[in-house]
Amino acid sequence: MQSLMIKFLGIPLALILANFLFKSVDFKLVQPIIWITAVLAPIGVLMEYIMISRISYGKQLMIDFAATFILVYLLALILPAVTISIWGSILVALIITGMEAMVHKHLISDHLDHSYR
């Protein structure tokens, strides 16, 4: 539950940060940020349940990056009032993967009580 809350707070912040930092990411409305967060957060938690106890930390980050890149790019194509190029999707995925790296380290190193155990 803790990682889900971190994702619901961190993903919108990462998207807003990317919107201000990168010209290849343009959110004209708030709704696409909400939809992208609503899709990425549960999928990210589900991937944690599946991956953390089974594969290495580096592979987790690669899979997180790939999944985030693909989902952000596809959602940007579907959702109105958002323009994200392939390069913008890569940059957003890097920011979110950086956040995920810290979350995974926290969950693994502190041995927090998480439902994937």
Secondary structure, DSSP 4 states (H G I P E B T S, - for coil): -HHHHHHHHHHHHHHHHHHHH-TTEEESSSHHHHHHHHHHHHHHHHHHHHHTTTS-HHHHHHHHHHHHHHHHHHHHHHSTTEEE-HHHHHHHHHHHHHHHHHHHHHHHHTT---TT-
